[in-house]
Amino acid sequence: IIGMVTKLQDSSIEMEWRLKHWTSKVVSLVKLSLGERNGRTVIEFLQSGVPRSEVDSVKANWHRYYWEPIRTFLGCSSQI
């Protein structure tokens, strides 16, 4: 994975993101925003620019390598 933070704000991070096997011309944009809803912390995740043929595997890998380990580490019972 190749990533470069392009913008930091108080409650969000934007970065260019791509997999090593994508050509250098293919770069997606990832935005993570933190917020609060009903007394709970909410992470909003948005990714654009993923090649159509990669969408399912990218989505599965975000869950497998990021969201599930984070949920396990934090002991969250919420759905991710």
MODELLER restraints for C-alpha pairs under 7 A, 6 or more apart:
rsr = mdl.restraints
at = mdl.atoms
rsr.add(forms.Gaussian(group=physical.xy_distance, feature=features.Distance(at['CA:1:A'], at['CA:18:A']), mean=5.91, stdev=0.5))
rsr.add(forms.Gaussian(group=physical.xy_distance, feature=features.Distance(at['CA:1:A'], at['CA:19:A']), mean=4.60, stdev=0.5))
rsr.add(forms.Gaussian(group=physical.xy_distance, feature=features.Distance(at['CA:1:A'], at['CA:20:A']), mean=5.69, stdev=0.5))
rsr.add(forms.Gaussian(group=physical.xy_distance, feature=features.Distance(at['CA:2:A'], at['CA:17:A']), mean=5.78, stdev=0.5))
rsr.add(forms.Gaussian(group=physical.xy_distance, feature=features.Distance(at['CA:2:A'], at['CA:18:A']), mean=5.44, stdev=0.5))
rsr.add(forms.Gaussian(group=physical.xy_distance, feature=features.Distance(at['CA:2:A'], at['CA:19:A']), mean=6.10, stdev=0.5))
rsr.add(forms.Gaussian(group=physical.xy_distance, feature=features.Distance(at['CA:2:A'], at['CA:20:A']), mean=6.55, stdev=0.5))
rsr.add(forms.Gaussian(group=physical.xy_distance, feature=features.Distance(at['CA:3:A'], at['CA:15:A']), mean=6.45, stdev=0.5))
rsr.add(forms.Gaussian(group=physical.xy_distance, feature=features.Distance(at['CA:3:A'], at['CA:16:A']), mean=5.49, stdev=0.5))
rsr.add(forms.Gaussian(group=physical.xy_distance, feature=features.Distance(at['CA:3:A'], at['CA:17:A']), mean=4.42, stdev=0.5))
rsr.add(forms.Gaussian(group=physical.xy_distance, feature=features.Distance(at['CA:3:A'], at['CA:18:A']), mean=6.56, stdev=0.5))
rsr.add(forms.Gaussian(group=physical.xy_distance, feature=features.Distance(at['CA:4:A'], at['CA:15:A']), mean=5.33, stdev=0.5))
rsr.add(forms.Gaussian(group=physical.xy_distance, feature=features.Distance(at['CA:4:A'], at['CA:16:A']), mean=5.32, stdev=0.5))
rsr.add(forms.Gaussian(group=physical.xy_distance, feature=features.Distance(at['CA:4:A'], at['CA:17:A']), mean=6.74, stdev=0.5))
rsr.add(forms.Gaussian(group=physical.xy_distance, feature=features.Distance(at['CA:5:A'], at['CA:14:A']), mean=5.94, stdev=0.5))
rsr.add(forms.Gaussian(group=physical.xy_distance, feature=features.Distance(at['CA:5:A'], at['CA:15:A']), mean=4.08, stdev=0.5))
rsr.add(forms.Gaussian(group=physical.xy_distance, feature=features.Distance(at['CA:5:A'], at['CA:16:A']), mean=6.45, stdev=0.5))
rsr.add(forms.Gaussian(group=physical.xy_distance, feature=features.Distance(at['CA:6:A'], at['CA:14:A']), mean=5.67, stdev=0.5))
rsr.add(forms.Gaussian(group=physical.xy_distance, feature=features.Distance(at['CA:6:A'], at['CA:15:A']), mean=4.96, stdev=0.5))
rsr.add(forms.Gaussian(group=physical.xy_distance, feature=features.Distance(at['CA:6:A'], at['CA:16:A']), mean=6.74, stdev=0.5))
rsr.add(forms.Gaussian(group=physical.xy_distance, feature=features.Distance(at['CA:7:A'], at['CA:13:A']), mean=5.87, stdev=0.5))
rsr.add(forms.Gaussian(group=physical.xy_distance, feature=features.Distance(at['CA:7:A'], at['CA:14:A']), mean=5.03, stdev=0.5))
rsr.add(forms.Gaussian(group=physical.xy_distance, feature=features.Distance(at['CA:7:A'], at['CA:15:A']), mean=6.75, stdev=0.5))
rsr.add(forms.Gaussian(group=physical.xy_distance, feature=features.Distance(at['CA:8:A'], at['CA:14:A']), mean=6.52, stdev=0.5))
rsr.add(forms.Gaussian(group=physical.xy_distance, feature=features.Distance(at['CA:11:A'], at['CA:33:A']), mean=5.59, stdev=0.5))
rsr.add(forms.Gaussian(group=physical.xy_distance, feature=features.Distance(at['CA:11:A'], at['CA:34:A']), mean=5.20, stdev=0.5))
rsr.add(forms.Gaussian(group=physical.xy_distance, feature=features.Distance(at['CA:12:A'], at['CA:31:A']), mean=6.96, stdev=0.5))
rsr.add(forms.Gaussian(group=physical.xy_distance, feature=features.Distance(at['CA:12:A'], at['CA:32:A']), mean=5.41, stdev=0.5))
rsr.add(forms.Gaussian(group=physical.xy_distance, feature=features.Distance(at['CA:12:A'], at['CA:33:A']), mean=4.12, stdev=0.5))
rsr.add(forms.Gaussian(group=physical.xy_distance, feature=features.Distance(at['CA:12:A'], at['CA:34:A']), mean=6.18, stdev=0.5))
rsr.add(forms.Gaussian(group=physical.xy_distance, feature=features.Distance(at['CA:13:A'], at['CA:31:A']), mean=5.70, stdev=0.5))
rsr.add(forms.Gaussian(group=physical.xy_distance, feature=features.Distance(at['CA:13:A'], at['CA:32:A']), mean=5.30, stdev=0.5))
rsr.add(forms.Gaussian(group=physical.xy_distance, feature=features.Distance(at['CA:13:A'], at['CA:33:A']), mean=6.56, stdev=0.5))
rsr.add(forms.Gaussian(group=physical.xy_distance, feature=features.Distance(at['CA:14:A'], at['CA:30:A']), mean=5.65, stdev=0.5))
rsr.add(forms.Gaussian(group=physical.xy_distance, feature=features.Distance(at['CA:14:A'], at['CA:31:A']), mean=4.41, stdev=0.5))
rsr.add(forms.Gaussian(group=physical.xy_distance, feature=features.Distance(at['CA:14:A'], at['CA:32:A']), mean=6.53, stdev=0.5))
rsr.add(forms.Gaussian(group=physical.xy_distance, feature=features.Distance(at['CA:15:A'], at['CA:29:A']), mean=5.80, stdev=0.5))
rsr.add(forms.Gaussian(group=physical.xy_distance, feature=features.Distance(at['CA:15:A'], at['CA:30:A']), mean=5.31, stdev=0.5))
rsr.add(forms.Gaussian(group=physical.xy_distance, feature=features.Distance(at['CA:15:A'], at['CA:31:A']), mean=6.56, stdev=0.5))
rsr.add(forms.Gaussian(group=physical.xy_distance, feature=features.Distance(at['CA:16:A'], at['CA:27:A']), mean=6.22, stdev=0.5))
rsr.add(forms.Gaussian(group=physical.xy_distance, feature=features.Distance(at['CA:16:A'], at['CA:28:A']), mean=5.72, stdev=0.5))
rsr.add(forms.Gaussian(group=physical.xy_distance, feature=features.Distance(at['CA:16:A'], at['CA:29:A']), mean=4.72, stdev=0.5))
rsr.add(forms.Gaussian(group=physical.xy_distance, feature=features.Distance(at['CA:16:A'], at['CA:30:A']), mean=6.27, stdev=0.5))
rsr.add(forms.Gaussian(group=physical.xy_distance, feature=features.Distance(at['CA:17:A'], at['CA:27:A']), mean=5.78, stdev=0.5))
rsr.add(forms.Gaussian(group=physical.xy_distance, feature=features.Distance(at['CA:17:A'], at['CA:28:A']), mean=5.16, stdev=0.5))
rsr.add(forms.Gaussian(group=physical.xy_distance, feature=features.Distance(at['CA:17:A'], at['CA:29:A']), mean=5.92, stdev=0.5))
rsr.add(forms.Gaussian(group=physical.xy_distance, feature=features.Distance(at['CA:17:A'], at['CA:30:A']), mean=6.52, stdev=0.5))
rsr.add(forms.Gaussian(group=physical.xy_distance, feature=features.Distance(at['CA:18:A'], at['CA:27:A']), mean=5.22, stdev=0.5))
rsr.add(forms.Gaussian(group=physical.xy_distance, feature=features.Distance(at['CA:18:A'], at['CA:28:A']), mean=5.96, stdev=0.5))
rsr.add(forms.Gaussian(group=physical.xy_distance, feature=features.Distance(at['CA:27:A'], at['CA:49:A']), mean=6.50, stdev=0.5))
rsr.add(forms.Gaussian(group=physical.xy_distance, feature=features.Distance(at['CA:28:A'], at['CA:47:A']), mean=6.75, stdev=0.5))
rsr.add(forms.Gaussian(group=physical.xy_distance, feature=features.Distance(at['CA:28:A'], at['CA:48:A']), mean=5.47, stdev=0.5))
rsr.add(forms.Gaussian(group=physical.xy_distance, feature=features.Distance(at['CA:28:A'], at['CA:49:A']), mean=4.22, stdev=0.5))
rsr.add(forms.Gaussian(group=physical.xy_distance, feature=features.Distance(at['CA:28:A'], at['CA:50:A']), mean=5.53, stdev=0.5))
rsr.add(forms.Gaussian(group=physical.xy_distance, feature=features.Distance(at['CA:29:A'], at['CA:47:A']), mean=5.55, stdev=0.5))
rsr.add(forms.Gaussian(group=physical.xy_distance, feature=features.Distance(at['CA:29:A'], at['CA:48:A']), mean=5.33, stdev=0.5))
rsr.add(forms.Gaussian(group=physical.xy_distance, feature=features.Distance(at['CA:29:A'], at['CA:49:A']), mean=6.38, stdev=0.5))
rsr.add(forms.Gaussian(group=physical.xy_distance, feature=features.Distance(at['CA:30:A'], at['CA:46:A']), mean=5.79, stdev=0.5))
rsr.add(forms.Gaussian(group=physical.xy_distance, feature=features.Distance(at['CA:30:A'], at['CA:47:A']), mean=4.42, stdev=0.5))
rsr.add(forms.Gaussian(group=physical.xy_distance, feature=features.Distance(at['CA:30:A'], at['CA:48:A']), mean=6.70, stdev=0.5))
rsr.add(forms.Gaussian(group=physical.xy_distance, feature=features.Distance(at['CA:31:A'], at['CA:45:A']), mean=5.83, stdev=0.5))
rsr.add(forms.Gaussian(group=physical.xy_distance, feature=features.Distance(at['CA:31:A'], at['CA:46:A']), mean=5.22, stdev=0.5))
rsr.add(forms.Gaussian(group=physical.xy_distance, feature=features.Distance(at['CA:31:A'], at['CA:47:A']), mean=6.39, stdev=0.5))
rsr.add(forms.Gaussian(group=physical.xy_distance, feature=features.Distance(at['CA:32:A'], at['CA:43:A']), mean=6.70, stdev=0.5))
rsr.add(forms.Gaussian(group=physical.xy_distance, feature=features.Distance(at['CA:32:A'], at['CA:44:A']), mean=5.69, stdev=0.5))
rsr.add(forms.Gaussian(group=physical.xy_distance, feature=features.Distance(at['CA:32:A'], at['CA:45:A']), mean=4.79, stdev=0.5))
rsr.add(forms.Gaussian(group=physical.xy_distance, feature=features.Distance(at['CA:32:A'], at['CA:46:A']), mean=6.69, stdev=0.5))
rsr.add(forms.Gaussian(group=physical.xy_distance, feature=features.Distance(at['CA:33:A'], at['CA:43:A']), mean=5.67, stdev=0.5))
rsr.add(forms.Gaussian(group=physical.xy_distance, feature=features.Distance(at['CA:33:A'], at['CA:44:A']), mean=5.06, stdev=0.5))
rsr.add(forms.Gaussian(group=physical.xy_distance, feature=features.Distance(at['CA:33:A'], at['CA:45:A']), mean=6.63, stdev=0.5))
rsr.add(forms.Gaussian(group=physical.xy_distance, feature=features.Distance(at['CA:34:A'], at['CA:41:A']), mean=6.95, stdev=0.5))
rsr.add(forms.Gaussian(group=physical.xy_distance, feature=features.Distance(at['CA:34:A'], at['CA:42:A']), mean=5.74, stdev=0.5))
rsr.add(forms.Gaussian(group=physical.xy_distance, feature=features.Distance(at['CA:34:A'], at['CA:43:A']), mean=4.75, stdev=0.5))
rsr.add(forms.Gaussian(group=physical.xy_distance, feature=features.Distance(at['CA:34:A'], at['CA:44:A']), mean=6.40, stdev=0.5))
rsr.add(forms.Gaussian(group=physical.xy_distance, feature=features.Distance(at['CA:35:A'], at['CA:41:A']), mean=5.77, stdev=0.5))
rsr.add(forms.Gaussian(group=physical.xy_distance, feature=features.Distance(at['CA:35:A'], at['CA:42:A']), mean=5.05, stdev=0.5))
rsr.add(forms.Gaussian(group=physical.xy_distance, feature=features.Distance(at['CA:35:A'], at['CA:43:A']), mean=6.44, stdev=0.5))
rsr.add(forms.Gaussian(group=physical.xy_distance, feature=features.Distance(at['CA:36:A'], at['CA:42:A']), mean=5.52, stdev=0.5))
rsr.add(forms.Gaussian(group=physical.xy_distance, feature=features.Distance(at['CA:67:A'], at['CA:80:A']), mean=6.46, stdev=0.5))
